[in-house]
Amino acid sequence: MATKCALLYGVSGYTGPLIAQKMAAQGIPVMLAGRSAQSVAAVATHLNLPYCVFDLHNEAALATALQSAAVFINAAGPFAQPPQILVQACIQAQVHYLDLAGEYTFFDWLAQFDTAAQTAGVMLMPGVGFVIAATDCMAAHLAQQLPTATHLALAYRVDGAPSRGTALGALQHLGQWGALRRAGALVPARLAEADCAIHHADFGVGNQSLAYNAWSGDLVAAYRHTGIANIESYLAFPSPPLLRLLDRVGHGSALQWLLNVIIRQVLPAGPSAAQRQTGQAAVWGKAWVNGGPAVSACWATAEAYEFTAVIAAIIAQRVITGDVRAGFQSPASAYGAGLIKPVLHSP
């Protein structure tokens, strides 16, 4: 029987081709896919990889494509609309599902298929990228260091500007309520406005200001595999008040329209190859018992998009070889804190 491949959907953007390139270089069997025949064919020809073209809402075409796949990697994003047809098709075809989603709402939605996926022996894993694999592994590491922790704070820092797709995905959340986790429950919180005690973190280059990240998938993922009842997530941002202002006035306004135009017409597709090789990101975390002991850590990592491509390829390879845990998983719940060792930089 021929070895089944990874079906990588969404190679018309910035991140999908990076993942495809890493997989091809490592000899991982991969089939490229997407909606645009012209775009998919161009990437496939460049990398000398097979490809197919179909829409995720075409159930018949999707079922046919899944027949040769061991794992479906969804790099299409953004993930505002959950691909229910896709998830159900993967479970029915017993094909494992990975994606790059980072929003807690999507994690929460995908987790509802946990029982069905376990029954079918299928793994469902969002967050297969820098966001949220880096912080997810940090959460697992800190929980191992302090199993009695009652509180967890996670933060990340990236070099340079985000890709166009990442920026557009973040823009859609302006003005919307997110959450933080208190006593096990998700409670409403606004971007950069949560009532939290953490305002700065040392990422190895001195203290940097933190803004609350109200949409982080860590609020679901870390809670599920650590059991820590109080979780907060942050991103390094030079001016949290500016981020609060954008959140307050940007949604549904001329400002949001202007930001959309700037992102699409001015922002580069993503970092250059040289920037990915020389850039760096970092993840920080702290776990503590209220009124008691605390542990913290900071890791420097490869540049965020380089990190994503490497980790996605690593996880895909492990899945193809049968190293899976059925049901809803996050990177750390399936593979532990050591998953990101290949993308850690030496202190």
Sequence and secondary structure as in RCSB ss.txt:
>XXXX:A:sequence
MATKCALLYGVSGYTGPLIAQKMAAQGIPVMLAGRSAQSVAAVATHLNLPYCVFDLHNEAALATALQSAAVFINA
AGPFAQPPQILVQACIQAQVHYLDLAGEYTFFDWLAQFDTAAQTAGVMLMPGVGFVIAATDCMAAHLAQQLPTAT
HLALAYRVDGAPSRGTALGALQHLGQWGALRRAGALVPARLAEADCAIHHADFGVGNQSLAYNAWSGDLVAAYRH
TGIANIESYLAFPSPPLLRLLDRVGHGSALQWLLNVIIRQVLPAGPSAAQRQTGQAAVWGKAWVNGGPAVSACWA
TAEAYEFTAVIAAIIAQRVITGDVRAGFQSPASAYGAGLIKPVLHSP
>XXXX:A:secstr
    EEEEE  SSSHHHHHHHHHHHTT  EEEEES HHHHHHHHHHHT  EEE  TT HHHHHHHHTTEEEEEE 
    SS  HHHHHHHHHHT EEEE   BHHHHHHHGGGHHHHHHHT EEE   SHHHHHHHHHHHHHHHH TT  
EEEEEEE SS   HHHHHHHHTTTT  EEEEETTEEEEE TTT   S  EEE SSSEEEEEE TTBTHHHHHHHH
H  SEEEEEEE S HHHHHHHHHHHTTSHHHHHHHHHHHHTS SS  HHHHHH EEEEEEEEE TTS EEEEEEE
EE HHHHHHHHHHHHHHHHHTT    EE  HHHHH GGGGGGGB   
